[in-house]
Amino acid sequence: MKAAYIKQTGGPEVIQIADIESTEPGFGEVRIRVHAVSVNPIDTYVRGGAIASDLPSPYILGCDAAGVIESIGEGVQHCDVGDRVWCTNQGLQGRQGTFAELIVVHENWCYPLHDHISYEDAAACALVGITAHLGLYREARLEAGETLLCIGGTGGVGSMVVQMAKATGARVIATASNADKQRQLAEMGADVAINYNSESIKESVQLAAPKGVNVFWETRREPDFDQAIELLANRGRMVLMAGRDARPVFPVGPFYVKECSLHGFVMFKATAVEMRAAAEEINRWMANGKLKANIAHRMPLEAAGEAHRLQESATLHSSGRLNGKIVLTIT
């Protein structure tokens, strides 16, 4: 089978595209004929060696995939041959990744895919959708009628946060870097879209939500806690999902006086039960059109190296070249 893999960590140039032997599904596992995968920042961290991990050799890249189950192992209870499925949380914690024509995944991480949802859309919503759902509901406990501020609302996770918050009945304020992205935010349902390169985030949010926001979702690598806590309402919740090496100043007094809470989490540490609960709601929202994939680029599997360069330029260097997810198609 054709796969995109590495034999040692390094830059995008270490990615190889070649045929390798596929494996048979073991107990509780399914083998999926993959049609689409998506690229995530964590893929580049693992490939580059920023996340210490014992990787198999060769190590297949990728966390997300969508395709059709081709065979099943003993003990599989919830999947069958021919099922359309999507999956995530692969390529981590000793598991092989998804950038291959055939992948073997435990059924715990596989979710059904409605017939009218494309493989590309499912792959693009997978990890970012689960991440957004965990942060909004397990961590921040967002409720209808509350106000949410999402910094970077057109990114992979941000676009999921904006749409899910609207589906919940929240009022959504989100930021973007230019007028085109502002329009994109409006199309996703944002009530207020702020161009942070021409408007003050602080002044715009205070005008839109004079009593503060209930949930502040931070996507930047370097949080501004002074600004965030000033914009939070009493008992506001702030969610962190980036900034692995950040060491910003934290204003302790204003934070506890307003009875705020801070929630940091990583998606891949969630349990299979937590992820399945999120996936079930994501499936409902995709089926009824309330959650749509934000795909910026579609490329073939052979362009995995180029895709990693593009993702890295946006994630690490704030290039502004990426406005959504990168999806690789496999035929």
C-alpha positions as CSV (number, residue, x, y, z in Angstrom):
1,M,0.0,0.0,0.0
2,K,1.1,3.6,-0.6
3,A,1.9,5.6,2.5
4,A,3.5,8.9,3.7
5,Y,5.9,8.0,6.5
6,I,9.2,8.9,8.2
7,K,12.1,6.8,9.5
8,Q,13.5,9.6,11.6
9,T,12.2,13.0,12.8
10,G,13.2,16.2,11.1
11,G,11.9,18.7,8.6
12,P,9.3,18.1,5.9
13,E,12.0,16.7,3.7
14,V,12.2,13.5,5.8
15,I,8.7,12.5,4.6
16,Q,8.8,9.6,2.2
17,I,6.1,8.4,-0.1
18,A,6.4,4.7,-1.0
19,D,4.7,1.3,-0.9
20,I,4.9,-0.5,2.5
21,E,3.2,-3.6,3.7
22,S,-0.2,-3.3,5.3
23,T,-1.2,-5.0,8.5
24,E,-4.2,-7.2,9.4
25,P,-6.6,-6.0,12.0
26,G,-6.2,-7.5,15.5
27,F,-8.8,-8.0,18.2
28,G,-11.2,-5.1,18.3
29,E,-9.6,-3.5,15.2
30,V,-10.8,-2.6,11.8
31,R,-8.9,-2.1,8.5
32,I,-10.0,1.0,6.6
33,R,-9.6,1.8,2.9
34,V,-8.7,5.5,3.3
35,H,-10.2,8.1,0.9
36,A,-9.2,11.4,2.7
37,V,-7.0,12.5,5.6
38,S,-6.3,16.0,7.1
39,V,-3.2,17.7,8.3
40,N,-3.0,19.1,11.8
41,P,-0.3,21.1,13.6
42,I,0.4,18.2,16.0
43,D,1.4,16.1,12.9
44,T,4.2,18.6,12.2
45,Y,5.3,18.6,15.9
46,V,5.5,14.8,16.0
47,R,7.3,14.7,12.6
48,G,9.8,17.4,13.7
49,G,10.5,15.8,17.1
50,A,9.0,18.5,19.2
51,I,6.8,16.0,20.9
52,A,9.0,13.2,22.5
53,S,7.5,9.9,21.5
54,D,8.7,6.3,20.7
55,L,7.7,6.0,17.1
56,P,7.5,2.8,15.1
57,S,9.7,2.6,12.1
58,P,8.5,3.4,9.5
59,Y,6.1,5.7,11.2
60,I,3.0,6.7,9.2
61,L,2.0,10.3,9.7
62,G,-1.4,11.7,10.5
63,C,-4.2,11.7,13.1
64,D,-7.4,11.9,11.0
65,A,-9.0,9.8,8.2
66,A,-12.2,8.9,6.5
67,G,-12.9,5.9,4.4
68,V,-14.6,2.5,4.2
69,I,-14.1,-0.5,6.4
70,E,-12.5,-3.3,4.3
71,S,-12.1,-6.0,7.0
72,I,-12.5,-6.5,10.8
73,G,-10.7,-8.4,13.5
74,E,-12.2,-10.6,16.2
75,G,-14.2,-9.0,18.9
76,V,-15.4,-6.0,16.8
77,Q,-18.9,-5.0,18.0
78,H,-19.8,-1.6,16.5
79,C,-18.4,-1.7,13.0
80,D,-18.9,-3.9,9.9
81,V,-17.3,-4.4,6.5
82,G,-18.6,-1.8,4.1
83,D,-19.3,0.9,6.7
84,R,-18.3,4.4,5.9
85,V,-16.4,5.8,8.9
86,W,-14.2,8.6,10.1
87,C,-11.5,8.4,12.8
88,T,-9.1,10.5,14.7
89,N,-6.5,10.3,17.6
90,Q,-4.2,8.1,15.5
91,G,-0.4,8.5,15.1
92,L,-0.1,9.2,18.8
93,Q,0.7,7.2,22.0
94,G,2.3,4.4,20.0
95,R,-0.4,4.1,17.4
96,Q,0.4,4.3,13.7
97,G,-0.9,7.2,11.7
98,T,-3.4,7.6,8.9
99,F,-1.6,8.9,5.8
100,A,-1.9,5.6,3.9
101,E,-4.2,3.7,1.5
102,L,-5.0,1.2,4.3
103,I,-4.9,1.8,8.0
104,V,-5.7,-0.4,11.0
105,V,-7.6,1.4,13.8
106,H,-9.3,0.2,17.0
107,E,-13.0,0.5,16.7
108,N,-13.0,2.7,19.8
109,W,-11.7,5.5,17.6
110,C,-14.0,4.9,14.6
111,Y,-17.3,6.7,14.1
112,P,-20.0,6.2,11.5
113,L,-20.2,8.6,8.5
114,H,-23.5,9.6,7.0
115,D,-23.9,8.8,3.3
116,H,-24.3,12.4,2.2
117,I,-21.2,13.7,4.1
118,S,-18.0,13.6,1.9
119,Y,-14.8,11.8,3.1
120,E,-13.0,15.1,2.7
121,D,-15.4,17.0,5.0
122,A,-15.3,14.3,7.6
123,A,-11.6,14.2,7.7
124,A,-11.4,17.9,7.9
125,C,-13.8,18.1,10.9
126,A,-12.2,15.2,12.9
127,L,-9.5,16.2,15.3
128,V,-10.4,19.9,15.2
129,G,-14.1,19.1,15.8
130,I,-13.3,16.8,18.8
131,T,-11.0,19.4,20.2
132,A,-13.6,22.2,19.9
133,H,-16.3,20.0,21.4
134,L,-14.1,18.9,24.4
135,G,-13.1,22.5,25.1
136,L,-16.6,24.0,24.8
137,Y,-18.6,21.4,26.7
138,R,-16.4,19.2,28.8
139,E,-14.2,22.2,29.9
140,A,-16.0,25.5,29.6
141,R,-19.6,24.1,29.8
142,L,-20.9,26.6,27.3
143,E,-24.6,27.2,27.5
144,A,-27.3,28.8,25.3
145,G,-27.5,32.5,25.8
146,E,-23.9,33.0,26.8
147,T,-21.4,35.0,24.9
148,L,-18.2,33.4,23.5
149,L,-15.1,35.2,22.1
150,C,-13.0,33.1,19.8
151,I,-9.5,34.4,18.9
152,G,-8.7,33.2,15.3
153,G,-12.2,32.1,14.3
154,T,-11.3,31.0,10.8
155,G,-8.6,28.5,11.7
156,G,-9.1,24.7,11.9
157,V,-10.2,24.6,15.5
158,G,-11.6,28.2,15.6
159,S,-14.0,27.5,12.7
160,M,-15.4,24.5,14.7
161,V,-15.7,26.6,17.9
162,V,-17.7,29.3,16.1
163,Q,-20.1,26.9,14.4
164,M,-20.6,24.7,17.5
165,A,-21.2,27.8,19.8
166,K,-23.9,29.0,17.3
167,A,-25.5,25.6,17.2
168,T,-25.7,25.7,21.0
169,G,-27.4,29.0,20.9
170,A,-24.6,31.2,22.1
171,R,-23.7,34.7,20.9
172,V,-20.4,34.5,19.1
173,I,-17.7,37.1,18.7
174,A,-14.6,36.1,16.7
175,T,-11.5,37.6,15.3
176,A,-9.8,37.4,11.9
177,S,-6.8,38.9,10.2
178,N,-8.5,40.5,7.1
179,A,-11.8,41.5,5.5
180,D,-12.1,38.3,3.6
181,K,-11.8,36.2,6.8
182,Q,-14.3,38.6,8.4
183,R,-16.8,37.7,5.7
184,Q,-16.1,34.1,6.2
185,L,-16.8,34.4,10.0
186,A,-20.2,36.0,9.1
187,E,-21.0,33.1,6.8
188,M,-20.2,30.7,9.7
189,G,-22.7,32.5,11.9
190,A,-20.5,34.8,14.0
191,D,-22.6,37.7,15.4
192,V,-19.5,40.0,15.6
193,A,-16.4,39.6,13.4
194,I,-13.4,41.7,14.3
195,N,-10.5,42.4,12.0
196,Y,-7.7,42.6,14.5
197,N,-5.3,44.2,12.0
198,S,-7.6,47.3,11.6
199,E,-9.6,47.2,14.9
200,S,-8.8,46.9,18.5
201,I,-9.9,43.6,19.9
202,K,-10.3,45.0,23.4
203,E,-12.4,48.0,22.3
204,S,-14.5,46.0,19.8
205,V,-15.3,43.3,22.4
206,Q,-16.1,45.8,25.1
207,L,-18.5,47.5,22.7
208,A,-20.2,44.2,21.7
209,A,-20.2,42.7,25.2
210,P,-20.0,45.5,27.8
211,K,-20.6,43.0,30.7
212,G,-17.8,40.7,29.4
213,V,-17.7,37.4,27.6
214,N,-18.6,34.1,29.4
215,V,-16.1,32.0,27.4
216,F,-12.8,33.2,25.9
217,W,-11.3,30.7,23.5
218,E,-7.6,31.4,22.9
219,T,-5.9,29.9,19.8
220,R,-2.7,32.0,19.8
221,R,0.7,30.6,20.9
222,E,1.3,33.5,23.2
223,P,-1.9,34.4,25.3
224,D,-2.5,37.9,26.5
225,F,-3.9,37.2,30.0
226,D,-4.2,40.9,30.9
227,Q,-6.5,41.4,28.0
228,A,-8.4,38.2,28.4
229,I,-9.2,38.6,32.0
230,E,-10.3,42.2,31.4
231,L,-12.7,41.0,28.7
232,L,-14.1,38.0,30.7
233,A,-17.3,38.4,32.6
234,N,-17.6,37.4,36.3
235,R,-17.1,33.6,36.5
236,G,-15.9,33.6,32.9
237,R,-14.0,30.6,31.6
238,M,-10.9,30.8,29.4
239,V,-9.8,27.9,27.3
240,L,-6.2,27.3,26.2
241,M,-5.2,24.8,23.5
242,A,-1.9,26.2,22.2
243,G,1.3,27.8,23.4
244,R,3.3,24.8,24.4
245,D,6.4,26.9,25.2
246,A,4.6,30.2,26.2
247,R,5.4,31.7,29.6
248,P,3.2,34.9,29.7
249,V,2.6,37.2,32.7
250,F,-0.5,36.2,34.6
251,P,-2.6,38.8,36.6
252,V,-3.6,36.7,39.5
253,G,-5.6,39.3,41.4
254,P,-8.1,40.3,38.7
255,F,-8.5,36.6,37.8
256,Y,-9.6,35.3,41.2
257,V,-11.5,38.5,42.1
258,K,-13.7,37.9,39.1
259,E,-14.0,34.2,40.0
260,C,-12.7,33.2,36.6
261,S,-11.4,29.7,35.6
262,L,-8.7,28.6,33.2
263,H,-9.0,25.4,31.2
264,G,-6.0,23.8,29.5
265,F,-6.4,20.5,27.7
266,V,-5.1,18.4,24.9
267,M,-7.5,16.4,22.7
268,F,-5.5,13.2,22.5
269,K,-5.6,12.6,26.3
270,A,-9.4,12.4,26.2
271,T,-10.9,9.0,26.8
272,A,-12.5,6.9,24.1
273,V,-15.9,7.5,25.8
274,E,-15.5,11.2,25.9
275,M,-14.4,11.3,22.2
276,R,-17.3,9.1,21.1
277,A,-19.8,11.4,22.9
278,A,-18.3,14.4,21.0
279,A,-18.3,12.5,17.7
280,E,-22.0,11.6,18.0
281,E,-22.9,15.3,18.3
282,I,-20.5,16.2,15.5
283,N,-22.2,13.7,13.3
284,R,-25.6,15.2,14.1
285,W,-24.4,18.7,13.3
286,M,-22.7,17.6,10.1
287,A,-25.9,15.8,9.0
288,N,-28.2,18.8,9.6
289,G,-25.8,21.3,8.1
290,K,-25.0,23.1,11.3
291,L,-21.3,22.1,11.1
292,K,-19.4,22.5,7.9
293,A,-15.8,21.7,7.1
294,N,-13.4,24.7,6.5
295,I,-11.1,23.3,3.9
296,A,-8.4,25.6,2.5
297,H,-6.4,23.2,0.3
298,R,-7.0,19.8,-1.3
299,M,-3.9,17.9,-2.3
300,P,-2.9,14.3,-3.2
301,L,-1.2,12.1,-0.7
302,E,2.0,12.6,-2.7
303,A,2.1,16.2,-1.6
304,A,2.3,15.4,2.1
305,G,5.7,17.2,2.4
306,E,4.3,20.3,0.8
307,A,1.3,20.2,3.0
308,H,3.5,19.9,6.1
309,R,5.5,23.0,5.0
310,L,2.3,25.0,4.5
311,Q,0.9,23.9,7.9
312,E,4.2,24.7,9.6
313,S,4.4,28.1,8.0
314,A,1.0,29.0,9.4
315,T,1.4,27.4,12.8
316,L,4.9,28.3,13.7
317,H,5.5,31.4,11.6
318,S,2.1,33.1,11.4
319,S,2.4,33.3,7.6
320,G,-1.2,33.9,7.0
321,R,-1.0,31.5,4.1
322,L,-3.5,29.1,5.5
323,N,-7.2,29.8,6.0
324,G,-8.6,26.5,7.1
325,K,-7.7,22.8,6.9
326,I,-5.4,20.9,4.5
327,V,-7.0,17.7,3.2
328,L,-5.1,15.0,1.3
329,T,-7.1,12.8,-1.0
330,I,-6.2,9.1,-1.6
331,T,-7.7,7.2,-4.6
